[in-house]
Amino acid sequence: MKKQILATGFVLFSFLLPLKAVAASFDRIYVFGDSLSDTGNVFNLTGGSSPKAPPYYQGRFSNGPIWVDALANKLGLAPALVTAGAGANSSDGINFAFGGATSGTNNVAGPLPGLQTEIDWFKSGLAKTKQSADSEALYIVWAGGNDYLGGGVTDPTEPVKNISAAVTSLFKIGARNFLVANLPDLGKAPVGLSGGIAVSNGLNQLTEFHNSGLSYSLGELSKSLDGIKLKSLDINSLFNNVIANKEKFGFTNVTDSCLTNYEGPQDSTYDICDNPDSYLFWDNIHPTAAAHKLVADLAFAALTPASEPQKSVPEPASTLGILAFGALGAGSLKRRKPKKASSIKTEV
């Protein structure tokens, strides 16, 4: 009897031990998106003037490494620091994300690529060398925020279609492993809160319809594209949890920017909070490095087989609202700053 109890104890104890972090195996990472994932593309194109260091960190739109840096390290891969251009195949993958990218072809920061253009560049590089996309690589897609904050979009139908089209386009040329992120509540970021209650609530509602539509669309892709391995990254729930339980995550401020009074690359009179790691937001849009680390942890968990599969298909009623949402106005907002990606020479 004692042996049986002891054996049972060992079994129970094994469940209490932290699971060894063994994520799905990928040979490289390709990143598509905006400033939330840009590790240097805009920085390289602007000769280092945007985002300027300091106060920004090494071409990232934050005060330190961002989530794709941390995720690559967790996966045992060198960070995808190769920028768009000079061919699509590098030994560690390529970061095509550009600050300011919308989910379409436009960029709110100027003559820079949007998500669809980033993917076209990737496809063009493969075509020149007559290659297919690496089926063992991880393809990250995170876009949409700039459509609403700087692109004037008030109907989430088009951004959702664009993101779904991006996944489908990559799948058709051989990509199989995807990580696609939704949006945090835009009205809870400093840029949204600064517009007042009406603007903040409108942006939050817009975010809700975007995320519901994206969830449904990704669920449909998972059923229709044979062989696809698609993981959803629920950034919205993560940020809402952090905002509701800030002390639990080590934050003291989840509503204000740590970086204030910053007017651009020529400005040297900006102010920085005493402890950036205690802030959720670095500037009025972008998270701090501490927040990015939480995103990386969530992404790694989503890619780990032992992790709980995320819900990908919303209630049918929630998706119907997308079609009726075209009339919502996002209000007047500041224009967003660009984002960045990696390190080969970029062709624009």
N, C-alpha and C positions, 0 to 999 in steps of 0.2 A: 504494500500500500504506500509506504514511504517513497519507494522508487517511482511509483506511478505519479505521486504528488510532485516529486522532484522533477520528473520528466515534464510534467505539465507546466511546472514553474519555469523551466528553461524555455519551453515553447512560448509561453506568455511573455517572458522577458525578451525573447527575440523580437517580438512585435513592438516592444517598447523602445528598442534600440533604434537609433536613426538609420534609415535605409541608406545604403551606399549609393552615392549619386552616380548612377549609370544611365546616362541619357542615350537616346538613339544615336547610332554612329553616323556621322557625316564627314565627308572628306574636305569640305570647304563651305563657306557661307557667301551668299549673294544677297545684298540688301537694297531694297527699293523703297523710297519714301521721301520724307521731308527733314526739317531740322531736328526732329526728335531722334533721328537715326544718322544724320550727317556727321561724318568724322573728319571732314576736311575739304569737300568738293568746292563749296562756296569760298572757303578760305583760300584755296589754291587759285581759283579764278580771279579773285579780287586782290591777289598779291599780298594776302595776309591782313587786309584791312577790315574784313568782315567774316566772322566775328573777331574783333580785335583782342589780342592777348597782351596784357590784361585789359579788361577784367574777365574775358572768356578764356577757356583753357584749350590750347593747342588745336584751334580750328573747330572745336565743338561748341554748340550753343548751350553751354552750361559752365559750371565752375570746376569741372573735373571730368574724368572718363565717363562716357555715357553707356547706356545699357548694352549696346551691341559689342562694345569693348569687353565688358564684363562677361557677357554670354559666350563670346568666342573663347575667352580664357577658361570658363567653366567646361566648355566642350572640348578643351584640349587643342584648340586651333589658334593660330596666330590671328590677331584681329584683322578684319578685312579692311586694310588701309590702302588698298589700291583703288584709285579713282577711275571713273568711267572714261574709257578711251584706250588706245593702244592695244586693242584686242580684248576679248571677253574672258579668256582663260588665264588666270594667274594661279599660282600654287595654293593660295589660301582663299581665293574668292575675290570678289570685287564689291565695293560699296558704291552703288549708283545714287544714293539718296542725296538730294540737294535741298538745302534750306529754302523755304518759300514754295516748294512744289505743291501744286494742287493734285487732285486725283486724275485730272485730265492731262492736257498737253501744256497748260500754262503754268507760270510761276509768278506769284504775287510780288516777288522781289525784282522782276524785270526780265530781260531776255535770257532766262535760264530754263532748264527743262522741268516739265511736270512728270508725274508718274508714268504716263503712257510713253513719253519721249525717253525716259530712262530705260524702259523695257525695249523700245525700238533700238536704242544704242546697243543693248545687250544682244539682241537678235542680229543686228547688223554685224557685230564683231564675230559672232558664231558663223554667220553666212560667209564672211570673207575667208574663213579657214575651213569651211565646209564641215562644221561640227554640229552635233546636237547638244542640248543643254545636259549638264552632268546630272544623271538621275540619282546620284549618291549625295548630292549637295543639299544644303538647306536654303530655301528661298524665303526671305523675310519681306513682308509687305505691310507697311503702316503709313497710311495717308488719309486725308480727308479734312483735317483741322483747318488748313489754309483755305479750303473751298468756302468755309463759313466765316472765318475770321478776317480774311483779306480778299476773298474772291467774289464776295457778294452773293453767294449761293444761298437761297432760302428754301430749297426743296431737296431733300436728301436722296431722291430717286436717282439722280445722275451720278453723284459720287459713289453710291452703292454699286451702280452698274459699272462704273469705271474700275473700281477695285476688283469686282468679280471678273471683268474682262481682262484685267492684268493677270490674275491667277490662271484663267483659261488660256491666255496667250502663252504664258510660260509653260503650262502643261503640254500644249500642243507641240512644243519644240523639245520636249523630253524631261522637263522638271517634274518631280514627283513629291517632294517633301516641302510642305509649306507651313509657315507660321504667320498668321494674319491677325493684326491687332485692331481692336475697336478704339473708340475715343473716350477720354475722360470727359466729365461734364464741363463743357467749355465755359459755362456761366459761373463756375466755381474757381476758375483761374483768375488771377488779379486783373487781367484785361477784361474779363467778363463782369467781374464785380464792380469795376470802376465805371461801368456804364449805367449803374443803377439797377433797381430791382426788376424793372420791366425787361431790360436787355439781358440781364443775368438769367431770368426765368425763361425767356425766349430761346436763349442759347442752350440751356439745359434741355428744353423740350425738343429742340432741333437735334441735339445729341442723342436723345432717347430714340427718336425715329430713325436716325442714321444707324444706331447700333442694332435696333430691332431688324431693320431691313438687311443689314450686313449679315447678321446671324442667320436669318432665314436663307439668304442667298448662298452663303457658304455651306449651309446644310444641303441645299439643292446640288451644289457642285460636288459635295462629298458623295452624293448618291449617283450623279450622272457621269462623272469622270472616273472611269474604271482604272484602279491602281493608284489613285491619288491618296496621299497621306497628309491630311490637312488639320492642323491644330489651330484653334482659336485662342487668342490672348486677350483675356478680359481685363483690360486696363481700367475700364470704368468702375468695376467692382473694387479693384485694388485701391484706386484713388479715393473712392467714397469711404472705404473702410479706414484708410489713413486719416481722412478728414474727420471722421466720426470718432476715431480713437487715436488721436495724434500722439499722446504720451506713450502709448503702447509701442509705437514705432520710433520713438526717440525724437519727435518733433515738438516744438513749442509754438510754431507759427505755420498755419496751412492756408492762409488767405492773402498774405502780402509778399511782395518781391524782396529778396535779400539785396539785390542790386537795384539802387534807386538813383534818380537824377542823372541817368546816363542818356546822352543825346546822340551818340554815334561815335564813329572811329576817331574823330578829332577831339572828343571830350575827355579831359583828364581830371574832371572835378566831381566825378560820380562818388556815390557812397555805397559801402558794403556793410552788411550787418556783421555783428561781432562773431556769430557762430553760424556759418552757412549750412552746416550739417543739421541744424535744428529747424531749418526752413524747408518747406516742400517745394517752393518755387524760387528759382534763381532770378529770373526777370519776370515780366508780366505775363509770359506765356510758357517759358521753358522750365522744366524741373531742375532741381539741384542734382549734383552727383549722388547725394545720399538717396534721393528719390529714384534716380536711374538704377541704383543698385537693387532696389526693391523690384523694379520692372525686370531686371535680369534674373533675379531669383524666381520670379513668377514664370518667366519664359523657360528657364531651365526645368522647372517642375512640370510645365506643360509638355516638354519634350522627353521627360523621363517616363518609361513604360509603367512604373509603379504608381505614377500619379493618377489621380481620379480624372477620367475623361470629362472634358468641359461640355456643357450643354451648348449645342450649336444651332438648334432650331427653336425659335420662340413660339409663343402661342399664336395661332393664326390671326386672332383679332388684332394683335399688336402690329402685324405687318400691313394690315389693310390701311392703317393710319397713314402710311407713307404716301399713298396715292392721293390722299386728301390734304397733304401738308404743304402744298406749293405756295400758299399765300403768306406763310409766316415771315416776318421781317426780322432780321438779326439786329437792326439798329446800327447806329454809327459807332464804329470801333476803330482803334488804332490799327494801322497796317502792321502785319507781322514781319518779324525779321527772318532772314533766310536760314537754311539748315545745311548740313554738310556730309561728306562721305569718305574718301580715302586717297590713295596716293599713286597712281600712274598719271601720265599727262592726259588732261581732259580735252576732248574734242567737242566743241559746241556748234 
